[in-house]
Amino acid sequence: MNQIHPTATVDAGAKIGAHTAVWHYAHVEAGAVIGEHCNLGQNVYVGNQTVIGHGCRLGNSVAVFSHVELGNFVFCAPFMVFTHIAFPRACVSRRANFEKTIVKDGVSLGANATVVPGITIGTGTFLAAGSTLTRDSKDWALMVGAPARQLGWVSAYGEKIPLPLSGEGEWHCPHTGDAYHLCGSELRRQPGPRDILHYTPGGRFERMTASAVTATAQTLSA
């Protein structure tokens, strides 16, 4: 069962998965596809030909324009923006030239951040508040600035990983049991006993809380 606020507008033809909430004054256009267990905050806009995965959270006043595809467990903080035309002009219609933007699983996009069109945001990327992402990002990259550049790595749980930008190394998340392997300039994740980025459509779903994660970590270390 979905929770659609009376002030929200969901156009006929939009597909919204079970247990998704659409809050005050949000607008979901007809061609949008939204997964299960998502939360769309106040004033959120979701355009045609937009795909939003399962378990995503969109903060107040986030606009997800046409041709943007979000994976599972993507977090968009309030007022972050996806742009959909590289060189817009008010006197020229470029609707036939929208570029696709791919946002992979577990990405977090900070408040007031901007993402330009036609790029791929790697799994687990963390884009800092106020930053502007103008190019593809690596999996698990911490991106900061305008234009954003990589300053480090962030785990699926949301903590900075104490590894250099390149070289060889390994780090284990104390909360989830995930193992992270640095191979050159790429970071690879091996999920722990419970993969917090795994989602089974139609199944029971419960977000992991900090206390629950701590309990899991204690069990693993016992």
Residue pairs with C-beta under 8 A, 6 or more apart in sequence:
1 18
1 19
2 16
2 17
2 18
2 19
2 20
2 21
2 22
3 20
3 21
3 22
4 10
4 16
4 21
4 22
5 22
5 23
5 24
5 25
5 26
7 24
7 25
8 22
8 23
8 24
8 25
8 26
8 27
8 28
9 26
9 27
9 28
10 16
10 22
10 28
11 27
11 28
11 29
11 30
12 30
13 30
13 31
14 28
14 29
14 30
14 31
14 32
14 33
14 34
14 46
15 32
15 33
15 34
16 22
16 28
16 34
17 34
17 35
17 36
17 37
17 38
17 54
17 201
18 36
18 37
18 202
19 36
19 37
19 205
20 34
20 35
20 36
20 37
20 38
20 39
20 40
21 38
21 39
21 40
22 28
22 40
22 44
23 39
23 40
23 41
23 42
23 44
24 42
24 43
25 42
25 43
26 40
26 41
26 42
26 43
26 44
26 45
26 46
27 44
27 45
27 46
28 34
28 40
28 46
29 46
29 47
29 48
29 50
30 48
31 47
31 48
31 49
31 50
31 66
32 46
32 47
32 48
32 49
32 50
32 51
32 52
33 50
33 51
33 52
34 40
34 46
34 52
34 56
35 52
35 53
35 54
35 55
35 56
35 72
35 201
36 54
36 55
36 201
36 202
36 205
37 54
37 55
37 205
38 52
38 54
38 55
38 56
38 57
38 58
39 56
39 57
39 58
40 46
40 58
41 58
41 59
41 60
41 61
41 62
41 78
42 60
42 61
43 60
43 61
44 58
44 59
44 60
44 61
44 62
44 63
44 64
45 62
45 63
45 64
45 65
46 52
46 58
46 64
47 63
47 64
47 65
47 66
47 68
47 84
48 66
49 66
49 67
49 98
50 64
50 65
50 66
50 67
50 68
50 69
51 68
51 69
51 70
52 58
52 64
52 70
52 74
53 70
53 71
53 72
53 73
53 74
53 105
53 199
54 72
54 73
54 199
54 201
55 72
55 73
55 199
55 205
55 207
56 70
56 72
56 73
56 74
56 75
56 76
57 74
57 75
57 76
58 64
58 76
59 76
59 77
59 78
59 79
59 80
59 111
60 78
60 79
61 78
61 79
62 76
62 77
62 78
62 79
62 80
62 81
63 81
63 82
64 70
64 76
64 82
65 82
65 83
65 84
65 98
66 84
66 98
67 84
67 98
67 99
67 100
67 101
67 117
68 82
68 84
68 100
68 101
68 103
69 100
69 101
69 102
69 103
70 76
70 103
70 107
71 103
71 104
71 105
71 106
71 107
71 123
72 105
72 106
72 197
72 199
73 105
73 106
73 196
73 197
73 199
74 103
74 105
74 106
74 107
74 108
74 109
75 107
75 108
75 109
76 109
77 108
77 109
77 110
77 111
77 112
77 113
77 129
78 111
78 112
79 111
79 112
80 109
80 110
80 111
80 112
80 113
80 114
80 115
81 113
81 114
81 115
82 101
82 115
82 117
83 114
83 115
83 116
83 117
84 98
84 99
84 101
84 117
85 94
85 97
85 98
85 99
85 117
86 99
86 116
86 117
86 118
88 94
98 117
99 117
99 118
100 117
100 118
101 115
101 117
101 118
101 119
101 120
101 121
102 119
102 120
102 121
103 109
103 115
103 121
104 120
104 121
104 122
104 123
104 124
104 125
104 139
105 123
105 124
105 197
106 123
106 124
106 156
106 197
107 121
107 122
107 123
107 124
107 125
107 126
107 127
108 125
108 126
108 127
108 154
108 158
109 115
109 121
109 127
110 126
110 127
110 128
110 129
110 130
110 131
111 129
111 130
112 129
112 130
113 127
113 128
113 129
113 130
113 131
113 132
113 133
114 131
114 132
114 133
114 146
115 121
115 127
115 132
115 133
116 132
116 133
116 134
119 133
119 134
119 135
119 136
119 137
120 136
120 137
121 127
121 133
121 136
121 137
122 136
122 137
122 138
122 139
122 140
122 141
123 139
123 140
123 189
123 197
124 139
124 140
124 154
124 155
124 156
124 189
124 197
125 137
125 138
125 139
125 140
125 141
125 142
125 143
125 154
126 141
126 142
126 143
126 154
126 158
127 133
127 137
127 143
127 148
128 142
128 143
128 144
128 145
128 148
130 146
131 143
131 144
131 145
131 146
131 148
132 145
132 146
132 147
132 148
133 143
133 147
133 148
134 147
134 148
135 147
137 143
137 148
137 150
138 150
138 185
138 186
138 187
139 186
139 187
139 188
139 189
140 153
140 154
140 155
140 156
140 161
140 180
140 187
140 189
141 150
141 152
141 153
141 154
141 187
142 150
142 151
142 152
142 153
142 154
142 160
143 149
143 150
143 151
144 151
150 165
152 160
152 161
152 163
152 165
153 160
153 161
153 163
153 165
153 180
153 182
153 187
154 160
154 161
155 161
155 173
155 176
155 178
155 180
155 189
156 173
156 176
156 178
156 189
156 191
156 196
156 197
157 173
157 175
157 176
157 178
157 196
157 213
159 173
159 175
161 171
161 180
161 187
162 171
163 169
163 171
163 180
163 182
163 187
164 182
165 185
166 182
166 184
166 185
167 182
167 184
168 182
168 183
168 184
169 181
169 182
170 179
170 180
170 181
170 182
171 179
171 180
171 182
172 178
172 179
172 180
173 179
173 180
173 192
174 217
174 221
175 213
175 214
175 216
175 217
176 191
176 192
176 194
176 196
176 213
176 216
176 217
177 192
177 193
177 194
177 216
177 217
177 220
178 189
178 190
178 191
178 192
179 189
179 190
179 192
180 187
180 188
180 189
180 190
181 187
181 188
181 189
181 190
191 197
191 198
192 220
193 216
193 220
194 208
194 216
196 208
199 205
